[in-house]
Amino acid sequence: GYGGACGSHRPLCARPPSPPSPPSQVALEFAGTSPNFHYSNALWTNSNPHTGATDSQGRTERKTAAFGQPTSVVILEMTRNSVTHSVSLPISPAQSLLSIFMGGSMSTNGSLSDWRQLSGYGYQPHCNRQGFNIVGQTAYGGVNGQNNARIGIYFNEQIDCSSPDSGRVVGRSSL
């Protein structure tokens, strides 16, 4: 649900950088089919709050004030078929999602097993390139044409990242 929890369909949550671990705040929430969150959309790089449409399950697309607040952990959470999976991405030093998305590419070190559960379909054992603002990644198969990602991971069966064909990306480039 909403409130202090991470959300219900495709949220990015931010945890403020003060111990002990305070509750996460929803910073951004939208359905994967939303046309508003492709890679080049200004919602990623401006400080304006956003409230969009409410879907058939009563979930409202939104970008909250938490998007501009410093965080030490970003939690990407996805729910499919009533099952929720998440991956936590530590941020050091703490910074806001706004500053992250306005910046350049940034590697992350989320749990590989959490990313694999989050992907919801097949993954491959190599590449495992994860981060924010991934640009120009060659992509085939299940991620074909999704060369840019605001946040994501790419998997490959080869030992390199030259031809990944699976992964999970959010804020992808338009196909």
ABEGO torsion letter per residue (X at the ends): XBEABAEAABBBBBBBABOBBBBBBBABBBBAABAAABAABAAAABABBBBBBBBAAGBBBBBBAAAABBBABBBBBBBBGGBBBBBBBBBOBBBBAAAAAABBBBBBABBAAAAAAAAGBBBBABGGBBEBGBBGBBBBEAABGBABBABEBBBBABABAABBABEBBBGBBBX
